[in-house]
């Protein structure tokens, strides 16, 4: 009787020690988030453990592992580590059905548990853009829809037009048949014009399962529009006798080909001098009869457009003659030619154009031209003085003494003096008058 009583006392003493030690033992777990198809690692740790068993169980309360012993036949579940302080397992190829609350149990008295919630992210499918039919006519209303399915939670859709985000869009979220994932769609409405031709419209899907790498779908727009026409002359100041090339620059989709050239509402009057080559009109030699309004017309399957150019052929530069008269016994005339181009206003298309070589706001005289004329006049004057000097030197008189005049036929000095005096008397009798 005494022995039985002592045994009972020892039993309760051991149980009390176990209960007292177990109060400092707590399993610790963490929630886990994994992308569908990935691998989830579930870890349960105990800081103080006196060889008490650990166990993992799934949301259906099925035991997965008890210490290092596998309890559920599932090839996706494997043991990572099993010690008295840790029990870690992995679940590969995770599906949406694996999501839920997993339990780690520490078999103390009483049993202690810790919960870990496994979240499985549904990856959105690659988006698709619908509603585009090529080509689209300029001015039409376009409606594009971008859709993606299988996202969990619901994905976010954004629109971009040439890398510029469009904010005014419609957004719709629908739950899939499995009641776990979502189908998301977004609609973009806008009216197209010719500037939208070749533009890239991008639908971008953002989701936390994509690891900052969004999925995109792209649609390149093709817009058909009527031609736009512009005439470009080869020179802004066409002059008589010069060639002229008029280029008809036309843009449209489909591309207009070829273009039609007319003058003053009719056909080109001189096909020999006015040659059409592609989009160019070549006028070989300009003359006054070429003045008029030239029209270029471009047509495609959408419509037609035209542009006009008013041609005014200007005269060749005028020539001024300057004459310098040298006052002398002999008249010398020097003629100098100086070309002066008169400033004329040319008209192209419907607006006036000024000479591109003229400075804006220049209204005073051409000082360079005046200086050139003065230099020419000075040069001519110096040449005239030089010629006059040579002329006077060539006709200079010869002065002789009386002795020299009479000594030509006299035998002695006295006779020479008498001859000289006689010559002087004859000289007085012979007088010439110059008028």
C-alpha positions as CSV (number, residue, x, y, z in Angstrom):
1,X,0.0,0.0,0.0
2,X,2.8,2.3,0.9
3,X,4.7,1.3,-2.3
4,X,1.7,2.1,-4.5
5,X,1.2,5.4,-3.0
6,X,4.9,6.4,-3.6
7,X,4.6,5.2,-7.3
8,X,1.6,7.4,-7.8
9,X,3.4,10.4,-6.3
10,X,6.4,9.8,-8.6
11,X,4.1,9.6,-11.7
12,X,2.5,13.0,-10.9
13,X,5.9,14.5,-10.2
14,X,7.1,13.5,-13.6
15,X,4.0,14.8,-15.3
16,X,4.3,18.0,-13.5
17,X,7.9,18.4,-14.7
18,X,6.9,17.7,-18.2
19,X,4.0,20.2,-18.1
20,X,6.3,22.8,-16.5
21,X,8.9,22.3,-19.3
22,X,6.4,22.3,-22.1
23,X,5.2,25.8,-21.2
24,X,8.3,27.3,-22.7
25,X,7.9,25.4,-26.0
26,X,6.1,27.2,-28.9
27,X,6.2,26.3,-32.7
28,X,6.8,29.3,-35.0
29,X,5.7,29.6,-38.6
30,X,5.4,32.2,-41.4
31,X,2.9,32.8,-44.1
32,X,4.1,32.0,-47.6
33,X,3.2,33.5,-51.0
34,X,4.1,31.6,-54.2
35,X,3.3,31.9,-57.9
36,X,1.3,29.2,-59.5
37,X,3.6,26.5,-60.7
38,X,6.3,27.5,-58.3
39,X,7.7,25.8,-55.1
40,X,6.5,26.6,-51.6
41,X,8.7,26.1,-48.5
42,X,7.0,25.6,-45.2
43,X,9.2,25.9,-42.1
44,X,8.2,25.2,-38.4
45,X,10.8,26.1,-35.7
46,X,10.9,25.5,-31.9
47,X,13.5,27.3,-29.9
48,X,13.2,25.0,-26.8
49,X,12.3,21.4,-27.4
50,X,12.9,18.4,-25.2
51,X,12.6,15.8,-28.0
52,X,9.0,16.5,-28.6
53,X,7.6,15.5,-32.1
54,X,6.6,18.1,-34.8
55,X,4.0,17.6,-37.5
56,X,2.8,19.4,-40.7
57,X,-0.7,19.0,-41.9
58,X,-2.5,20.5,-45.0
59,X,-5.8,22.6,-45.1
60,X,-7.8,19.4,-45.2
61,X,-6.1,18.3,-41.9
62,X,-4.2,15.5,-43.6
63,X,-0.8,14.9,-42.1
64,X,2.0,15.6,-44.5
65,X,5.1,14.8,-42.3
66,X,5.4,13.6,-38.7
67,X,9.0,14.3,-37.8
68,X,11.0,12.8,-40.7
69,X,8.3,10.4,-41.7
70,X,6.2,11.1,-44.8
71,X,2.5,10.5,-44.1
72,X,0.8,11.6,-47.4
73,X,1.6,10.0,-50.7
74,X,2.2,13.1,-52.9
75,X,5.4,13.2,-54.9
76,X,5.3,17.0,-54.9
77,X,5.8,17.1,-51.1
78,X,9.4,16.5,-49.9
79,X,11.3,16.8,-46.6
80,X,13.8,19.6,-46.4
81,X,15.0,19.3,-42.8
82,X,13.9,17.4,-39.7
83,X,15.4,18.1,-36.3
84,X,14.1,18.5,-32.7
85,X,14.1,22.3,-33.4
86,X,12.9,22.5,-37.0
87,X,10.6,20.7,-39.5
88,X,10.8,22.1,-43.0
89,X,9.0,20.7,-46.1
90,X,8.6,21.8,-49.7
91,X,5.6,21.7,-52.1
92,X,6.6,21.9,-55.8
93,X,4.4,22.7,-58.8
94,X,2.0,24.6,-56.6
95,X,-1.6,24.9,-57.9
96,X,-4.4,27.1,-56.9
97,X,-6.0,24.2,-55.0
98,X,-3.0,24.1,-52.7
99,X,-3.8,27.5,-51.3
100,X,-5.0,27.5,-47.7
101,X,-4.0,27.3,-44.0
102,X,-1.3,24.8,-43.1
103,X,-0.7,23.7,-39.4
104,X,2.5,22.9,-37.6
105,X,1.8,20.9,-34.3
106,X,4.1,20.4,-31.3
107,X,3.0,17.3,-29.3
108,X,3.3,18.6,-25.8
109,X,0.7,18.4,-23.1
110,X,-1.5,20.0,-24.3
111,X,-0.6,20.0,-28.1
112,X,0.6,23.4,-29.3
113,X,0.0,24.6,-32.9
114,X,1.0,27.4,-35.3
115,X,-0.8,28.4,-38.6
116,X,0.9,29.3,-41.9
117,X,-1.3,30.5,-44.8
118,X,-0.1,29.6,-48.3
119,X,-1.2,32.1,-50.9
120,X,-1.0,31.0,-54.5
121,X,-0.8,33.8,-57.2
122,X,-2.6,33.2,-60.5
123,X,-0.4,34.3,-63.4
124,X,-2.4,36.4,-66.0
125,X,-2.4,35.0,-69.5
126,X,-0.7,37.0,-72.3
127,X,-3.1,39.8,-73.3
128,X,-4.9,40.0,-76.6
129,X,-6.0,43.2,-78.5
130,X,-9.2,42.9,-80.5
131,X,-11.4,45.3,-82.5
132,X,-8.8,46.4,-85.1
133,X,-9.5,45.9,-88.8
134,X,-7.0,47.2,-91.3
135,X,-7.1,49.7,-92.8
136,X,-9.0,52.4,-90.9
137,X,-10.2,55.5,-92.7
138,X,-9.2,58.9,-91.4
139,X,-11.9,60.3,-89.1
140,X,-13.3,56.9,-88.1
141,X,-14.0,56.0,-84.5
142,X,-11.8,53.1,-83.3
143,X,-12.6,50.8,-80.4
144,X,-9.8,48.5,-79.1
145,X,-10.3,45.9,-76.3
146,X,-7.5,44.3,-74.4
147,X,-8.3,41.1,-72.4
148,X,-6.4,38.8,-70.1
149,X,-7.6,35.8,-68.0
150,X,-6.3,33.6,-65.1
151,X,-5.0,36.4,-62.8
152,X,-5.3,36.1,-59.0
153,X,-5.8,38.7,-57.7
154,X,-7.2,40.6,-60.6
155,X,-4.6,42.1,-62.9
156,X,-4.3,45.8,-63.9
157,X,-4.4,46.9,-67.5
158,X,-2.9,50.1,-68.9
159,X,-2.9,51.6,-72.4
160,X,0.0,53.4,-74.1
161,X,0.1,55.2,-77.5
162,X,3.7,55.7,-78.7
163,X,4.9,55.4,-75.0
164,X,2.4,58.0,-73.8
165,X,-0.1,56.6,-71.4
166,X,-3.8,57.0,-72.1
167,X,-5.9,57.5,-69.0
168,X,-9.5,57.7,-70.3
169,X,-10.3,54.0,-70.7
170,X,-13.0,51.5,-69.5
171,X,-12.1,48.7,-67.1
172,X,-14.1,45.4,-66.4
173,X,-13.3,42.6,-64.0
174,X,-15.1,39.2,-64.1
175,X,-14.6,36.1,-61.9
176,X,-13.6,32.9,-63.8
177,X,-15.6,29.6,-63.6
178,X,-13.2,28.2,-61.0
179,X,-14.2,31.1,-58.7
180,X,-10.5,31.7,-57.9
181,X,-9.1,33.7,-60.8
182,X,-10.3,36.7,-62.8
183,X,-10.7,37.8,-66.4
184,X,-9.9,41.5,-66.9
185,X,-10.7,43.6,-70.0
186,X,-10.2,47.2,-70.9
187,X,-11.6,49.2,-73.8
188,X,-10.0,52.2,-75.5
189,X,-12.1,54.5,-77.7
190,X,-10.6,57.3,-79.9
191,X,-11.1,59.0,-83.3
192,X,-8.2,58.4,-85.7
193,X,-6.4,60.9,-88.0
194,X,-3.5,60.8,-90.4
195,X,-1.0,61.3,-87.6
196,X,-2.1,58.0,-86.1
197,X,-0.7,56.1,-89.2
198,X,2.1,53.8,-88.0
199,X,1.5,54.5,-84.3
200,X,2.1,51.7,-81.9
201,X,-0.8,51.1,-79.5
202,X,0.3,49.0,-76.5
203,X,-1.8,47.1,-73.9
204,X,0.3,46.4,-70.7
205,X,-0.7,44.0,-68.0
206,X,0.8,44.6,-64.5
207,X,0.6,41.9,-61.8
208,X,2.5,41.0,-58.7
209,X,3.2,37.5,-60.1
210,X,5.1,38.9,-63.1
211,X,8.1,40.1,-61.0
212,X,8.1,43.6,-62.4
213,X,8.1,42.3,-65.9
214,X,4.7,43.2,-67.4
215,X,3.1,41.4,-70.3
216,X,2.3,43.5,-73.3
217,X,0.3,43.3,-76.5
218,X,0.9,45.7,-79.4
219,X,-1.1,46.8,-82.4
220,X,0.4,49.0,-85.2
221,X,-2.3,51.3,-86.7
222,X,-2.7,51.7,-90.5
223,X,-4.7,54.8,-91.4
224,X,-5.7,55.7,-95.0
225,X,-6.2,59.4,-95.8
226,X,-6.5,61.8,-98.7
227,X,-3.3,63.3,-100.2
228,X,-1.7,66.5,-99.0
229,X,0.1,68.5,-101.7
230,X,2.8,71.2,-101.7
231,X,4.7,72.8,-104.7
232,X,8.4,73.5,-104.1
233,X,10.2,75.7,-106.8
234,X,13.9,75.2,-107.5
235,X,14.5,79.0,-107.2
236,X,12.6,81.7,-105.4
237,X,13.5,84.3,-108.0
238,X,12.9,82.9,-111.5
239,X,14.4,85.0,-114.3
240,X,14.0,85.0,-118.0
241,X,16.3,82.5,-119.8
242,X,16.9,80.4,-116.8
243,X,15.6,76.8,-116.1
244,X,13.0,76.2,-113.4
245,X,12.0,72.9,-111.7
246,X,8.6,72.7,-109.8
247,X,8.4,69.7,-107.4
248,X,5.0,68.5,-106.4
249,X,5.4,67.0,-102.9
250,X,2.5,64.8,-102.2
251,X,1.8,62.6,-99.1
252,X,-1.1,60.2,-98.7
253,X,-2.1,56.6,-98.0
254,X,-2.2,54.9,-100.4
255,X,0.5,56.9,-102.0
256,X,-0.8,59.0,-104.9
257,X,0.9,58.2,-108.2
258,X,1.3,59.9,-110.6
259,X,0.5,63.6,-110.3
260,X,-1.3,65.8,-112.8
261,X,0.2,69.2,-113.9
262,X,-1.9,72.0,-115.5
263,X,-1.5,75.7,-116.3
264,X,-4.2,78.2,-116.0
265,X,-6.8,75.4,-115.9
266,X,-5.7,73.7,-119.1
267,X,-2.9,71.5,-120.4
268,X,0.7,72.6,-120.4
269,X,1.1,74.9,-123.5
270,X,4.7,74.0,-124.6
271,X,5.5,70.3,-124.1
272,X,8.9,70.7,-125.7
273,X,10.1,73.1,-123.0
274,X,7.8,71.9,-120.2
275,X,8.7,68.3,-119.4
276,X,7.0,66.3,-116.7
277,X,9.2,63.7,-114.9
278,X,7.5,61.9,-112.1
279,X,6.4,64.6,-109.6
280,X,8.6,67.3,-111.2
281,X,7.7,69.9,-113.9
282,X,10.9,71.0,-115.7
283,X,10.7,74.3,-117.7
284,X,13.9,74.4,-119.7
285,X,14.1,78.2,-120.7
286,X,11.8,80.7,-119.0
287,X,10.2,83.5,-120.9
288,X,7.4,86.0,-120.3
289,X,4.8,83.6,-121.9
290,X,5.4,81.2,-119.0
291,X,3.7,83.5,-116.5
292,X,0.6,82.0,-115.0
293,X,-0.8,79.7,-112.3
294,X,0.5,76.1,-112.3
295,X,-1.6,73.5,-110.5
296,X,-0.5,70.1,-109.2
297,X,-3.2,67.5,-108.5
298,X,-2.7,64.2,-106.6
299,X,-5.3,61.5,-106.3
300,X,-5.6,58.2,-104.4
301,X,-8.4,55.8,-103.6
302,X,-9.6,58.0,-100.7
303,X,-9.8,61.3,-102.5
304,X,-7.8,64.0,-104.2
305,X,-6.0,67.3,-103.3
306,X,-4.1,70.0,-105.2
307,X,-1.8,73.0,-104.8
308,X,-1.1,76.0,-106.9
309,X,2.0,78.1,-107.8
310,X,1.9,81.5,-109.4
311,X,4.9,82.0,-111.7
312,X,6.1,85.5,-112.5
313,X,9.2,85.5,-114.8
314,X,11.5,88.5,-114.1
315,X,13.7,90.4,-116.5
316,X,17.4,89.9,-116.7
317,X,19.5,92.5,-114.8
318,X,19.6,96.0,-116.4
319,X,23.0,97.5,-117.6
320,X,24.0,101.2,-117.0
321,X,26.7,102.9,-119.3
322,X,28.9,105.6,-117.8
323,X,30.9,107.9,-120.3
324,X,33.8,110.1,-119.3
325,X,34.9,113.0,-121.6
326,X,38.5,114.2,-121.3
327,X,38.8,118.0,-122.0
328,X,41.9,118.4,-124.2
329,X,43.0,119.2,-127.7
330,X,42.2,115.6,-128.5
331,X,39.0,114.1,-127.1
332,X,39.3,110.6,-125.5
333,X,36.1,108.7,-124.6
334,X,36.2,105.8,-122.1
335,X,33.0,103.7,-121.6
336,X,32.5,101.6,-118.5
337,X,29.7,99.1,-118.1
338,X,28.3,98.4,-114.6
339,X,25.5,95.8,-114.1
340,X,22.8,96.8,-111.5
341,X,20.1,94.3,-110.6
342,X,16.8,95.9,-109.9
343,X,15.0,94.6,-106.8
344,X,11.7,93.0,-107.9
345,X,9.0,91.2,-105.9
346,X,8.3,87.6,-107.0
347,X,5.0,85.8,-106.4
348,X,4.9,82.1,-105.6
349,X,1.7,80.3,-104.7
350,X,-0.8,82.8,-103.3
351,X,1.6,84.9,-101.2
352,X,4.4,87.3,-102.3
353,X,8.1,86.5,-101.8
354,X,11.0,88.9,-101.4
355,X,14.5,88.5,-102.9
356,X,16.2,86.0,-100.5
357,X,19.5,87.9,-101.0
358,X,18.0,91.1,-99.7
359,X,18.3,91.9,-95.9
360,X,15.1,92.4,-94.0
361,X,14.3,96.1,-93.5
362,X,17.0,97.3,-96.0
363,X,15.6,100.4,-97.8
364,X,18.7,102.7,-98.2
365,X,21.0,102.9,-101.3
366,X,23.5,100.2,-102.2
367,X,26.7,101.7,-100.8
368,X,28.9,99.0,-102.3
369,X,27.5,99.8,-105.8
370,X,28.1,103.5,-105.3
371,X,31.6,102.9,-104.1
372,X,32.4,100.8,-107.1
373,X,31.1,103.4,-109.5
374,X,33.2,106.1,-107.8
375,X,36.3,103.9,-108.0
376,X,35.7,103.4,-111.7
377,X,35.3,107.2,-112.3
378,X,38.5,107.9,-110.4
379,X,40.4,105.3,-112.4
380,X,39.1,106.7,-115.7
381,X,40.1,110.3,-114.7
382,X,43.6,109.2,-113.9
383,X,43.9,107.4,-117.2
384,X,42.6,110.5,-119.0
385,X,45.2,112.8,-117.3
386,X,48.0,110.4,-118.2
387,X,46.9,110.3,-121.9
388,X,46.6,114.2,-122.0
389,X,50.1,114.5,-120.6
390,X,51.5,112.2,-123.3
391,X,49.7,114.2,-126.0
392,X,51.1,117.6,-124.9
393,X,54.6,116.2,-124.6
394,X,54.4,114.9,-128.1
395,X,53.4,118.3,-129.6
396,X,55.8,120.5,-127.6
397,X,57.4,123.4,-129.7
398,X,61.0,123.9,-130.3
399,X,62.6,127.3,-129.3
400,X,65.7,128.6,-131.3
401,X,67.9,131.8,-130.9
402,X,68.3,134.3,-133.6
403,X,71.8,133.1,-134.3
404,X,70.6,129.5,-134.7
405,X,67.8,130.6,-137.1
406,X,70.2,132.5,-139.4
407,X,73.2,130.2,-139.2
408,X,71.6,127.6,-141.3
409,X,72.8,129.1,-144.7
410,X,75.2,131.9,-143.7
411,X,79.0,131.7,-144.3
412,X,79.9,133.9,-141.3
413,X,78.4,135.4,-138.1
414,X,77.4,138.8,-139.5
415,X,75.5,137.1,-142.4
416,X,73.8,134.8,-139.9
417,X,72.5,137.8,-137.9
418,X,71.3,139.6,-141.0
419,X,69.6,136.4,-142.1
420,X,68.0,136.0,-138.7
421,X,66.6,139.6,-138.7
422,X,65.2,138.9,-142.2
423,X,63.5,135.8,-140.9
424,X,62.0,137.8,-138.1
425,X,60.6,140.3,-140.5
426,X,59.2,137.5,-142.7
427,X,57.8,135.9,-139.6
428,X,55.9,139.1,-138.8
429,X,54.5,139.1,-142.3
430,X,53.4,135.5,-142.1
431,X,50.8,135.0,-139.4
432,X,48.6,132.0,-138.9
433,X,45.4,132.0,-136.9
434,X,44.1,129.0,-135.2
435,X,40.5,128.8,-134.5
